[in-house]
Amino acid sequence: MKPLYIISSSCISPQNTFDETVLFDGNEVKTAHENILSCIEPDYKGFINPVQIRRMSRALKLGFSTAIDCLRKSPVKEMDAIIIGIGKGCMIDTEAFLHSIRDYNETALNPTHFIHSTYNQLNGMIALDQKINSYNVTYAHRGFSFEHTLIDASLLIDADEAKHVLIGSFDEMTPEHFFIKQKWGYWKNEITDSKALFLSNSPGTLAGEGYGFFVLGAEKTCADQVSILAVQTLYNPSDEEILQAIQSILTAHQLEAASVDLLMLGNNGDNRQQHRDELLTTVLHEATPLYFKHLCGEYDTASQFGFWLLSHVLKRQQIPESLYHPSQRSDSLKRNQVCTTIQ
């Protein structure tokens, strides 16, 4: 695949990432409340017409603001495609529509919540607002949704069908959605401080949500841009398949395991899933492991938050203390960074 260059990005998360200097320069970390990490909402008036704000759900307001902020940061204004990934859709509107079916006995239903709950609602809003009349796709592939936006963007650029692509992903958490997944054993039973998530040694994790957008291009627009050289996904892989995938990526780029400087891990504090992190850190033993899910919580497209963090680490050549395991001491970057993210 041809290199994909990250021209601009924007992220709204449970941390102060919309003003990215806070996390990297101030190292201020927000913690979970009742095992849920909720997004810090910006002032929408700078991104959305005040008349529209009251008609939009929280998810649409957050997603639209993130996308517009990303486009404003980009020196390139003409987009050849919009590709968005989402795990579950707009949960608040979905729940409201389902409740109305029950409350009104399937009669006299207001279609507004149904319209706003559809997966491609945000894509359409961005395209209409920015007058982007081109390729427009939504991936609702749960844990693979964000990765598929990257793969689709790379295919378009490889085929010379696009030069600049807006990609992104988002998922929201609601009390009802949290309650249902709690029944399935997704979350910690005990109240857990997110700063101590990796020391909990118990089943389950913390719930989260997040919104992130990126403008990707086929060519650099400045000297210090981060590039994406490979994207690979594995479904329920064995240890052997994980090792083969790592070796395949290293071989394709003429690298040794010892060449990897940073390893971004999707450890979510669930002790039932620790063995894969241990496998990766053993194979890439020279790499400094970094962690991000104690900052954003767990959700289908959480890898987008790790991707955003990693791109800024490489661009700034700076690692916030909050990305280290509590048992680690901070260290400086070495050589050119090659990073692996696993969700």
C-alpha beads as a LAMMPS data file, in Angstrom:
LAMMPS data file: protein, C-alpha beads

343 atoms
342 bonds

1 atom types
1 bond types

-500.0 500.0 xlo xhi
-500.0 500.0 ylo yhi
-500.0 500.0 zlo zhi

Masses

1 110.0

Atoms # bond

1 1 1 0.000 0.000 0.000
2 1 1 1.089 3.581 -0.623
3 1 1 1.878 5.692 2.450
4 1 1 -1.086 7.556 3.949
5 1 1 -0.091 10.904 5.435
6 1 1 -2.032 12.368 8.354
7 1 1 -2.640 15.965 7.276
8 1 1 -4.861 16.988 10.190
9 1 1 -6.782 15.408 13.045
10 1 1 -9.249 16.183 15.796
11 1 1 -10.428 14.177 18.785
12 1 1 -13.110 14.554 21.433
13 1 1 -12.701 12.086 24.259
14 1 1 -13.016 11.766 28.038
15 1 1 -9.710 13.688 28.174
16 1 1 -9.004 17.274 27.094
17 1 1 -7.963 16.160 23.622
18 1 1 -9.949 18.789 21.720
19 1 1 -7.299 21.162 23.049
20 1 1 -4.475 18.708 22.462
21 1 1 -1.897 20.811 24.302
22 1 1 -3.570 20.056 27.647
23 1 1 -2.886 16.316 27.526
24 1 1 0.621 16.657 26.097
25 1 1 1.812 19.768 27.904
26 1 1 -0.277 19.849 31.065
27 1 1 -0.558 16.056 31.516
28 1 1 -3.963 16.580 33.139
29 1 1 -5.895 13.307 33.326
30 1 1 -9.635 12.945 33.923
31 1 1 -10.787 9.836 35.777
32 1 1 -13.862 7.609 35.482
33 1 1 -17.120 8.236 37.320
34 1 1 -19.041 5.061 38.246
35 1 1 -16.816 3.062 35.864
36 1 1 -17.826 5.233 32.880
37 1 1 -15.521 7.638 31.052
38 1 1 -17.680 10.248 29.281
39 1 1 -16.549 12.743 26.640
40 1 1 -15.766 16.341 27.548
41 1 1 -18.099 18.402 25.357
42 1 1 -16.816 21.552 23.607
43 1 1 -18.647 24.797 22.936
44 1 1 -20.755 23.755 19.953
45 1 1 -21.520 27.309 18.851
46 1 1 -18.196 27.564 17.081
47 1 1 -19.062 24.620 14.831
48 1 1 -22.848 24.314 14.548
49 1 1 -25.524 26.808 13.603
50 1 1 -27.425 27.650 16.836
51 1 1 -30.715 26.879 15.082
52 1 1 -29.523 23.327 14.355
53 1 1 -28.059 22.590 17.785
54 1 1 -31.378 21.941 19.523
55 1 1 -32.407 19.478 16.806
56 1 1 -29.245 17.383 17.010
57 1 1 -28.523 14.552 19.417
58 1 1 -25.443 14.595 21.604
59 1 1 -23.651 12.065 19.383
60 1 1 -24.290 14.086 16.234
61 1 1 -23.166 17.322 17.882
62 1 1 -19.945 15.750 19.111
63 1 1 -19.220 13.955 15.838
64 1 1 -20.030 16.941 13.640
65 1 1 -17.910 19.317 15.758
66 1 1 -14.947 16.936 15.623
67 1 1 -15.186 16.544 11.848
68 1 1 -15.500 20.281 11.175
69 1 1 -12.583 21.033 13.500
70 1 1 -10.460 18.471 11.626
71 1 1 -11.370 20.000 8.251
72 1 1 -10.592 23.515 9.486
73 1 1 -7.129 22.409 10.589
74 1 1 -6.379 20.931 7.179
75 1 1 -4.596 23.085 4.575
76 1 1 -6.400 20.940 1.980
77 1 1 -10.064 21.878 1.643
78 1 1 -11.252 19.578 -1.161
79 1 1 -12.130 16.072 0.070
80 1 1 -12.490 13.185 -2.361
81 1 1 -14.239 10.899 0.125
82 1 1 -15.842 10.704 3.564
83 1 1 -15.435 7.379 5.366
84 1 1 -16.746 6.896 8.903
85 1 1 -16.724 3.860 11.174
86 1 1 -19.147 3.272 14.030
87 1 1 -19.724 0.317 16.306
88 1 1 -23.289 0.599 17.564
89 1 1 -24.799 3.729 16.013
90 1 1 -26.294 6.673 17.882
91 1 1 -27.396 4.880 21.028
92 1 1 -29.440 7.678 22.648
93 1 1 -31.661 8.062 19.582
94 1 1 -31.899 4.297 19.085
95 1 1 -33.039 3.824 22.666
96 1 1 -35.512 6.716 22.410
97 1 1 -37.065 5.218 19.266
98 1 1 -37.363 1.760 20.829
99 1 1 -38.968 3.248 23.944
100 1 1 -41.482 5.132 21.798
101 1 1 -42.457 1.878 20.056
102 1 1 -43.273 0.420 23.460
103 1 1 -44.901 3.534 24.936
104 1 1 -47.144 4.207 21.913
105 1 1 -47.821 0.547 21.140
106 1 1 -46.281 0.922 17.664
107 1 1 -48.646 3.743 16.671
108 1 1 -48.177 7.486 16.095
109 1 1 -44.403 7.188 16.150
110 1 1 -42.232 10.266 15.667
111 1 1 -39.630 9.376 12.992
112 1 1 -37.052 11.925 14.216
113 1 1 -35.273 9.578 16.626
114 1 1 -35.189 6.816 14.020
115 1 1 -33.686 9.154 11.401
116 1 1 -31.046 10.390 13.824
117 1 1 -30.181 6.863 14.938
118 1 1 -29.136 5.599 11.496
119 1 1 -25.455 4.788 11.049
120 1 1 -24.854 7.168 8.137
121 1 1 -26.573 10.226 9.621
122 1 1 -23.288 11.976 10.450
123 1 1 -21.792 11.282 7.023
124 1 1 -24.745 12.982 5.371
125 1 1 -24.618 16.014 7.677
126 1 1 -20.914 16.576 6.971
127 1 1 -21.360 16.153 3.227
128 1 1 -24.304 18.565 3.074
129 1 1 -22.602 21.193 5.232
130 1 1 -19.276 21.048 3.374
131 1 1 -20.807 20.411 -0.078
132 1 1 -18.780 17.234 -0.580
133 1 1 -20.445 15.363 -3.447
134 1 1 -18.180 12.337 -3.596
135 1 1 -17.603 8.837 -2.215
136 1 1 -19.399 8.543 1.128
137 1 1 -19.417 5.315 3.173
138 1 1 -20.180 4.232 6.745
139 1 1 -18.728 1.042 8.229
140 1 1 -20.720 -0.491 11.082
141 1 1 -18.336 -3.366 11.732
142 1 1 -18.140 -3.180 15.520
143 1 1 -14.499 -3.618 16.616
144 1 1 -13.165 -3.380 13.057
145 1 1 -15.040 -0.215 12.086
146 1 1 -12.186 2.286 12.409
147 1 1 -9.624 -0.052 10.863
148 1 1 -11.872 -0.498 7.839
149 1 1 -11.965 3.258 7.274
150 1 1 -8.162 3.166 7.050
151 1 1 -8.201 0.183 4.689
152 1 1 -10.854 1.776 2.466
153 1 1 -8.947 5.068 2.342
154 1 1 -5.740 3.244 1.383
155 1 1 -7.551 1.352 -1.402
156 1 1 -8.944 4.593 -2.835
157 1 1 -5.545 6.279 -2.767
158 1 1 -3.736 3.204 -4.149
159 1 1 -6.170 3.135 -7.063
160 1 1 -5.679 6.889 -7.677
161 1 1 -9.390 7.430 -7.081
162 1 1 -8.753 9.898 -4.261
163 1 1 -5.987 12.178 -3.045
164 1 1 -7.497 13.455 0.184
165 1 1 -9.917 11.533 2.380
166 1 1 -11.749 12.443 5.578
167 1 1 -11.984 9.409 7.842
168 1 1 -13.258 9.071 11.384
169 1 1 -15.132 6.991 13.892
170 1 1 -17.303 7.455 16.949
171 1 1 -19.286 5.606 19.593
172 1 1 -21.321 6.880 22.537
173 1 1 -22.122 5.320 25.897
174 1 1 -25.509 5.573 27.591
175 1 1 -26.659 4.393 31.046
176 1 1 -28.928 1.790 29.458
177 1 1 -26.212 0.468 27.170
178 1 1 -23.857 0.315 30.147
179 1 1 -26.454 -1.611 32.178
180 1 1 -27.005 -4.197 29.430
181 1 1 -23.289 -4.863 28.909
182 1 1 -22.792 -5.006 32.666
183 1 1 -25.133 -8.029 32.628
184 1 1 -22.805 -9.666 30.087
185 1 1 -19.724 -9.129 32.257
186 1 1 -18.074 -6.412 30.163
187 1 1 -17.426 -3.947 33.013
188 1 1 -15.740 -4.101 36.398
189 1 1 -18.078 -5.110 39.211
190 1 1 -16.194 -2.958 41.700
191 1 1 -15.748 0.813 41.315
192 1 1 -12.284 1.194 39.793
193 1 1 -10.071 4.265 39.573
194 1 1 -9.068 4.565 35.911
195 1 1 -5.531 5.578 36.927
196 1 1 -5.179 2.204 38.651
197 1 1 -6.982 0.192 35.946
198 1 1 -3.948 -1.929 35.056
199 1 1 -3.359 -2.869 38.690
200 1 1 -6.923 -4.092 39.307
201 1 1 -6.310 -7.777 38.370
202 1 1 -10.022 -8.564 37.973
203 1 1 -12.432 -9.350 35.104
204 1 1 -14.065 -6.537 33.144
205 1 1 -13.025 -3.031 32.190
206 1 1 -14.288 0.577 32.174
207 1 1 -16.894 1.849 29.716
208 1 1 -15.974 4.715 27.424
209 1 1 -16.792 6.685 24.301
210 1 1 -14.968 8.836 21.786
211 1 1 -14.988 10.780 18.508
212 1 1 -12.034 11.166 16.170
213 1 1 -11.447 12.407 12.606
214 1 1 -8.426 12.543 10.308
215 1 1 -7.685 14.035 6.912
216 1 1 -5.446 11.584 5.059
217 1 1 -3.510 12.397 1.910
218 1 1 -1.378 10.690 -0.689
219 1 1 1.362 13.326 -0.366
220 1 1 3.025 15.269 2.414
221 1 1 1.973 18.846 3.021
222 1 1 4.717 19.504 5.605
223 1 1 7.990 17.879 6.681
224 1 1 6.988 16.325 10.011
225 1 1 3.814 14.504 8.975
226 1 1 3.183 11.000 10.305
227 1 1 2.586 8.303 7.699
228 1 1 0.707 4.985 7.827
229 1 1 2.547 2.207 6.041
230 1 1 0.487 -0.875 6.861
231 1 1 -2.916 -1.830 8.236
232 1 1 -3.815 -5.395 9.174
233 1 1 -6.741 -6.877 11.098
234 1 1 -7.136 -10.275 12.730
235 1 1 -10.354 -11.821 14.000
236 1 1 -10.087 -13.924 17.151
237 1 1 -6.523 -14.950 16.270
238 1 1 -4.419 -17.659 17.837
239 1 1 -1.050 -16.748 19.310
240 1 1 0.614 -18.213 16.257
241 1 1 -1.451 -16.046 13.901
242 1 1 -0.515 -12.921 15.887
243 1 1 3.179 -13.785 15.685
244 1 1 2.906 -14.453 11.948
245 1 1 1.155 -11.108 11.380
246 1 1 3.847 -9.204 13.273
247 1 1 6.624 -10.948 11.388
248 1 1 4.864 -10.322 8.066
249 1 1 4.675 -6.560 8.706
250 1 1 8.301 -6.401 9.866
251 1 1 9.543 -8.402 6.871
252 1 1 7.559 -6.280 4.403
253 1 1 9.319 -3.168 5.719
254 1 1 12.761 -4.774 6.129
255 1 1 12.774 -4.454 9.908
256 1 1 13.778 -6.590 12.844
257 1 1 11.785 -6.941 16.060
258 1 1 14.492 -4.976 17.865
259 1 1 13.857 -2.014 15.515
260 1 1 10.452 -1.300 17.036
261 1 1 10.680 1.563 19.525
262 1 1 7.073 1.977 20.656
263 1 1 4.250 -0.501 21.103
264 1 1 0.774 0.912 21.726
265 1 1 -1.271 -1.745 23.499
266 1 1 -5.036 -2.019 23.849
267 1 1 -4.833 -3.397 27.390
268 1 1 -8.181 -2.606 29.034
269 1 1 -7.508 -3.961 32.529
270 1 1 -9.493 -7.182 32.019
271 1 1 -7.340 -9.964 33.445
272 1 1 -8.994 -12.442 31.058
273 1 1 -7.216 -10.772 28.114
274 1 1 -3.745 -10.087 29.510
275 1 1 -1.916 -12.909 27.734
276 1 1 -1.909 -11.185 24.333
277 1 1 -0.234 -8.089 25.746
278 1 1 2.357 -10.314 27.371
279 1 1 2.905 -12.085 24.045
280 1 1 3.464 -8.821 22.177
281 1 1 5.802 -7.332 24.748
282 1 1 7.816 -10.560 24.736
283 1 1 8.209 -10.602 20.952
284 1 1 8.868 -6.859 20.629
285 1 1 11.030 -6.825 23.723
286 1 1 12.999 -3.688 22.811
287 1 1 9.854 -1.572 22.370
288 1 1 8.522 0.749 25.048
289 1 1 4.899 -0.302 25.739
290 1 1 2.299 2.476 25.958
291 1 1 -1.333 2.272 27.077
292 1 1 -4.441 4.333 26.350
293 1 1 -7.692 2.639 27.411
294 1 1 -7.460 3.921 30.977
295 1 1 -7.888 7.376 29.367
296 1 1 -10.825 6.659 27.051
297 1 1 -12.455 3.463 28.344
298 1 1 -13.543 0.523 26.208
299 1 1 -15.814 0.879 23.169
300 1 1 -15.934 -0.583 19.679
301 1 1 -13.830 2.088 17.994
302 1 1 -11.449 2.810 20.892
303 1 1 -8.472 2.049 18.628
304 1 1 -9.165 5.420 16.981
305 1 1 -8.196 7.142 20.231
306 1 1 -4.967 5.135 20.430
307 1 1 -4.264 5.999 16.797
308 1 1 -4.797 9.714 17.478
309 1 1 -2.516 9.613 20.529
310 1 1 0.192 7.729 18.688
311 1 1 0.194 10.145 15.752
312 1 1 0.746 13.059 18.121
313 1 1 3.451 11.227 20.052
314 1 1 5.372 10.710 16.802
315 1 1 4.762 14.231 15.535
316 1 1 5.774 15.883 18.808
317 1 1 8.465 13.337 19.745
318 1 1 6.974 13.516 23.216
319 1 1 5.278 10.867 25.374
320 1 1 2.868 12.032 28.084
321 1 1 3.459 10.362 31.440
322 1 1 -0.170 9.203 31.392
323 1 1 0.573 6.685 28.599
324 1 1 2.974 4.635 30.677
325 1 1 2.041 1.673 32.835
326 1 1 2.052 2.642 36.525
327 1 1 5.079 0.400 37.017
328 1 1 7.053 2.068 34.216
329 1 1 9.394 4.996 34.362
330 1 1 9.240 7.528 31.520
331 1 1 11.784 7.190 28.763
332 1 1 12.639 9.219 25.678
333 1 1 11.966 8.204 22.105
334 1 1 14.625 6.386 20.189
335 1 1 15.352 6.392 16.434
336 1 1 12.439 6.428 13.944
337 1 1 9.255 5.077 15.473
338 1 1 7.476 1.971 14.253
339 1 1 4.307 1.344 16.236
340 1 1 1.766 -1.413 16.567
341 1 1 -1.743 -0.889 17.932
342 1 1 -3.867 -3.779 19.108
343 1 1 -7.445 -3.419 20.302

Bonds

1 1 1 2
2 1 2 3
3 1 3 4
4 1 4 5
5 1 5 6
6 1 6 7
7 1 7 8
8 1 8 9
9 1 9 10
10 1 10 11
11 1 11 12
12 1 12 13
13 1 13 14
14 1 14 15
15 1 15 16
16 1 16 17
17 1 17 18
18 1 18 19
19 1 19 20
20 1 20 21
21 1 21 22
22 1 22 23
23 1 23 24
24 1 24 25
25 1 25 26
26 1 26 27
27 1 27 28
28 1 28 29
29 1 29 30
30 1 30 31
31 1 31 32
32 1 32 33
33 1 33 34
34 1 34 35
35 1 35 36
36 1 36 37
37 1 37 38
38 1 38 39
39 1 39 40
40 1 40 41
41 1 41 42
42 1 42 43
43 1 43 44
44 1 44 45
45 1 45 46
46 1 46 47
47 1 47 48
48 1 48 49
49 1 49 50
50 1 50 51
51 1 51 52
52 1 52 53
53 1 53 54
54 1 54 55
55 1 55 56
56 1 56 57
57 1 57 58
58 1 58 59
59 1 59 60
60 1 60 61
61 1 61 62
62 1 62 63
63 1 63 64
64 1 64 65
65 1 65 66
66 1 66 67
67 1 67 68
68 1 68 69
69 1 69 70
70 1 70 71
71 1 71 72
72 1 72 73
73 1 73 74
74 1 74 75
75 1 75 76
76 1 76 77
77 1 77 78
78 1 78 79
79 1 79 80
80 1 80 81
81 1 81 82
82 1 82 83
83 1 83 84
84 1 84 85
85 1 85 86
86 1 86 87
87 1 87 88
88 1 88 89
89 1 89 90
90 1 90 91
91 1 91 92
92 1 92 93
93 1 93 94
94 1 94 95
95 1 95 96
96 1 96 97
97 1 97 98
98 1 98 99
99 1 99 100
100 1 100 101
101 1 101 102
102 1 102 103
103 1 103 104
104 1 104 105
105 1 105 106
106 1 106 107
107 1 107 108
108 1 108 109
109 1 109 110
110 1 110 111
111 1 111 112
112 1 112 113
113 1 113 114
114 1 114 115
115 1 115 116
116 1 116 117
117 1 117 118
118 1 118 119
119 1 119 120
120 1 120 121
121 1 121 122
122 1 122 123
123 1 123 124
124 1 124 125
125 1 125 126
126 1 126 127
127 1 127 128
128 1 128 129
129 1 129 130
130 1 130 131
131 1 131 132
132 1 132 133
133 1 133 134
134 1 134 135
135 1 135 136
136 1 136 137
137 1 137 138
138 1 138 139
139 1 139 140
140 1 140 141
141 1 141 142
142 1 142 143
143 1 143 144
144 1 144 145
145 1 145 146
146 1 146 147
147 1 147 148
148 1 148 149
149 1 149 150
150 1 150 151
151 1 151 152
152 1 152 153
153 1 153 154
154 1 154 155
155 1 155 156
156 1 156 157
157 1 157 158
158 1 158 159
159 1 159 160
160 1 160 161
161 1 161 162
162 1 162 163
163 1 163 164
164 1 164 165
165 1 165 166
166 1 166 167
167 1 167 168
168 1 168 169
169 1 169 170
170 1 170 171
171 1 171 172
172 1 172 173
173 1 173 174
174 1 174 175
175 1 175 176
176 1 176 177
177 1 177 178
178 1 178 179
179 1 179 180
180 1 180 181
181 1 181 182
182 1 182 183
183 1 183 184
184 1 184 185
185 1 185 186
186 1 186 187
187 1 187 188
188 1 188 189
189 1 189 190
190 1 190 191
191 1 191 192
192 1 192 193
193 1 193 194
194 1 194 195
195 1 195 196
196 1 196 197
197 1 197 198
198 1 198 199
199 1 199 200
200 1 200 201
201 1 201 202
202 1 202 203
203 1 203 204
204 1 204 205
205 1 205 206
206 1 206 207
207 1 207 208
208 1 208 209
209 1 209 210
210 1 210 211
211 1 211 212
212 1 212 213
213 1 213 214
214 1 214 215
215 1 215 216
216 1 216 217
217 1 217 218
218 1 218 219
219 1 219 220
220 1 220 221
221 1 221 222
222 1 222 223
223 1 223 224
224 1 224 225
225 1 225 226
226 1 226 227
227 1 227 228
228 1 228 229
229 1 229 230
230 1 230 231
231 1 231 232
232 1 232 233
233 1 233 234
234 1 234 235
235 1 235 236
236 1 236 237
237 1 237 238
238 1 238 239
239 1 239 240
240 1 240 241
241 1 241 242
242 1 242 243
243 1 243 244
244 1 244 245
245 1 245 246
246 1 246 247
247 1 247 248
248 1 248 249
249 1 249 250
250 1 250 251
251 1 251 252
252 1 252 253
253 1 253 254
254 1 254 255
255 1 255 256
256 1 256 257
257 1 257 258
258 1 258 259
259 1 259 260
260 1 260 261
261 1 261 262
262 1 262 263
263 1 263 264
264 1 264 265
265 1 265 266
266 1 266 267
267 1 267 268
268 1 268 269
269 1 269 270
270 1 270 271
271 1 271 272
272 1 272 273
273 1 273 274
274 1 274 275
275 1 275 276
276 1 276 277
277 1 277 278
278 1 278 279
279 1 279 280
280 1 280 281
281 1 281 282
282 1 282 283
283 1 283 284
284 1 284 285
285 1 285 286
286 1 286 287
287 1 287 288
288 1 288 289
289 1 289 290
290 1 290 291
291 1 291 292
292 1 292 293
293 1 293 294
294 1 294 295
295 1 295 296
296 1 296 297
297 1 297 298
298 1 298 299
299 1 299 300
300 1 300 301
301 1 301 302
302 1 302 303
303 1 303 304
304 1 304 305
305 1 305 306
306 1 306 307
307 1 307 308
308 1 308 309
309 1 309 310
310 1 310 311
311 1 311 312
312 1 312 313
313 1 313 314
314 1 314 315
315 1 315 316
316 1 316 317
317 1 317 318
318 1 318 319
319 1 319 320
320 1 320 321
321 1 321 322
322 1 322 323
323 1 323 324
324 1 324 325
325 1 325 326
326 1 326 327
327 1 327 328
328 1 328 329
329 1 329 330
330 1 330 331
331 1 331 332
332 1 332 333
333 1 333 334
334 1 334 335
335 1 335 336
336 1 336 337
337 1 337 338
338 1 338 339
339 1 339 340
340 1 340 341
341 1 341 342
342 1 342 343
